[in-house]
Amino acid sequence: MVDVVLMPNKQIGINIAKYLKNNGDNIVALFFAEDDRDYINSFSDLYDAELCQIHIGHKIHEDAVIVQNLPSFDFLVTVYWPFLVGDEFLNKTADNLIGKPLLSQIASRSVNFHPALLPINRGWYPHVHSILDGSPFGVTLHVIEKGADTGPVWAQKEIQMATCMDAGEIHAELSLEMEKLFVETWPDISTGQIQPTNQDQTKAIYHSKGELNEIDEINLESSFKAIDLINLLRSRTFHDRGFAYFLDEKGERVYLHIKMNRTGIF
């Protein structure tokens, strides 16, 4: 049993909180990026209300007073948390090792979820870039460091994706695989039975959030290989939403998305 500070996001954040509770671990602090009451209330049965701190707000984890007044904890777990975690918070994870010999063997007591096969596709929208450039899909649990997705790897897994899947379907599948990987490895991570391994920095690829703006506009005068156009459209299709577009005769955007399956019935 370990004490965890949890920074959750999306449905997978709820699922991980449920797993930690069922595993006998204690959530001693929860951080929420937005004041989404329905989401926050979904955690109400997953922690001790008298012992758990709740913090809500944009980048609230950067508040030095909050960080210094956190209860002692063993692990920081961030589940699709949308911000980088600062040095002061990371230094806090080095406290409270006395009396826990297994934990004292762990070099860094933090776990971040990243839906890519690090060090490939660090940063934003890694699944989109894998569709576009053919880099492997995967999921990684890694130590949190100051840089984006740079920390040593606890565990990772390469995932094969069908060519008829759009970005939304791939994102959903990667979330499921990420959750599975955490459930499989958390017992060994939390007890010091495995140690993280450094990433090969020579293979690192980083993508910024704004890169997709450069690919979304389709020039109607351009020539494409069929596979490249299909991959562009499926990379920018997120279920029923389309982000790729062209400009019509009035200069207005016309958005596209693609549907694919093996039956021909939609």
N, C-alpha and C positions, 0 to 999 in steps of 0.2 A: 504494500500500500504506500502510495506517495502522494504528496500535496502538489497540486497543479494550479498554475495560473493559466487560464484558457482565454485565447482571443479567437472566437469563432466567427464564421461567416457562412452564409448560405445553409441549405439543408444538411450538407455534410458536417457543418459545425454542430448542429443538433445531434446528429448520429454519433459523433465522437464523444460528446458530453454524456450521452446515454451509455456508451461503451465504458467510459471511465467510471461512471457510477456503478455499473454492473460488475466491473473489475475490482471494486472495493477502494478505488482511489478517491481522494478528496479534492474537489474544486474549491480553492480558497479565495479566488478572485476571478471575476469575469469582466472582459472588456468588450464593449459593443461599439462599432464604428458609427452607427446611426441610432437615433431614438425611434426604433421600430418596435412598438409595444407588442404587436402580435408575435414577432420573432423573440423578443426578450422574454415574454410570458411563457414561451414554449420550453424555457429552461427551468421554470419554477420548481419542478419536482426533482431536479437533478443536482441540487446543492443544499447545504444547510444554511437557511436564511439568516441565522444568528452569527454564523462564522464566516460567511462568504461576502467579500466586498464586490459591489457592482459599480462599474464605471462606464459612462456613456458619453460619446462625443467624438468629433473629428480629431484624430491624432491625440486623444486624451492620454495615451500611453507616454507621451513626451513630457507630461507634467511632472517636474522633479519632486514636488511635494507628494504627489500620489505614489510615485515610485518608491520613495524613501519610507512611506508609511504602509507599504504593503506588508501583509503577514509573511512569515517565513514560508518558503516554498522550495520544492525539490526540482520541478521542471516548469519551463515555460513552453506551452504548446500553441502554435499559431496555425489556424486552419483557414487558408485562403484569406488571411488578413491583408487588407489592401495597402498597408503602409510599411515602410522600413522601421525596424525597432532600433532605437538609439542606444548609444554606449552605456548610459547610466542604467538603463533597464537590463542590458546584458550583464553588466557587472553585478547586478543584484542577484543573478542566478548563481554566483559563486559563494553566497552566504549559506549558513546553516548546514554544514557538512558533519559537524560533531555528532557522534553517536550513530552515524549511518555509514558503516564501512563500505558497503557495496556502492552507494552513491558517490562516496569520496573517490572512487576509482574512475569515475566518468569525467572525461576531460571537459566537456561542456554540456550543460544540462538544459538543452533547448531542442525543440523539434519544429521544423517548418514543413508545410506541405507545398510541393511544387509539381504541377502537371507536365513534367518534361523529363527527359533522360539527361540530367545534368552531367557535365557542364554545357551540353548542347541546349540552346534556347533558354537561356536565363532571361528574366524580365517578363514582359507582357505578352499575352496571347500566344504561348508556345505552340499550341495545337494548330493555330492558323498557319504559322510558319512551317510546321511539318508538312501540312497539306501543300503549301506552295513550293517548298524546296526539296521535298522528299526525305528530309531528315527523320530519324526514327521517333515514333511516339513512345512515351513512357511516363512513369511517375517516380518521384523521389521524395524521401524523407531526409532532411539534412539539418545540421546544426545552424543556428542563426548567427551570422556575423554582420559586421557593419555594411559590407557590400551586398548588393542584391543577388541572392541565390548563390553565394560564393562558398558557404561553409561546408565542412566535411560531411560526407554522406553516411547516414545510418543504414539506409536500405534503398534499393531502387529496382524497377522492373520494366523491361521493354514490353510494349503492348502492340499487337498487330491490329490494324484497323482496315475495314473493308473500303474499297474505293468508291462505293455508293453512299458512304456516310457523309453528311454535311458537318460543319463545325459544331453546331449545337449537339448533334448526336455523339460526336467524338468527345466533346467536353463532358457530357453526361457519363459516358463510358469511363473516361479517365477519373472522374470523381469516384465512381464505384470502385475502381481498381486502387485508388489512393486509400480509400477507407479500408479495403481488404488488407492492403500492405501494412497499414498502421495496426490493425487488429492482430495480424500475424506476428509483428515484430515488437510491439510495445512491451510485452512482458520481459523480453530480453534487453530492450533499450533501458527501461526504467529500473532494472536491477543490476545494470552494469555487466550483463553477460556478453554484450557485443560492444565494440568500440567503433566510432566513426572513422572513415578513411578519407584522406584529402582528395579533392577533385584534381584532375589533370588540367591545369590552367592553360596549357598550350592548345587545348581543344575547345576552349570556352567561346561561346557565341552569346551575345547579349542583344536583345531587341527592346527598343523604347516604345512607349505607348503611342507616340505619334506616327510611327512608321506606316501604319495601316492607312493613314490619310493619303499616302503617296500611291497606293495601289487601288483605291476604291473607284476612282474615275476611269471609266473605259472609253478610250478614244475610238469612235466609230470608224475612223479611217485606218486604224491599226490592223495588222495581220497577226493572227494567233494560230499556233497549232491547236488542234481540237482539245487535246489533253490539257494544255495550259489554260485554255478558256474555261474548261469544265472545272479544273482545280481552283481557278480564281473564284468562280461563282460558288463552289461548295465551301471554299474557305471563308467566304463572306456571307454565307447563309447560316443563320442561327435559328433553327426550327422554322417558324413562320416569318421571321424577319430577314430582310435583305439589306446589305450595306453597300454593295457594289452598285454603281449607277452610270448612266450616260446622260449627256446633255441633249435635250431635244431642240427643235428648230427655234424655240423661244428662249433657249438658254436655261431651261428649267430641268431639274434633276428628275430622271426616271429610274427608279430603283428596280433591281432584279434579284430574284433568288431562284434556286434550282431545286427540283424534286427528283429523286432517283429511287428506284427499287428494282427488284428482279422479276416483278410480276407485270408491270406496265399498268397496274390499276392504282389510282390515287383517290 
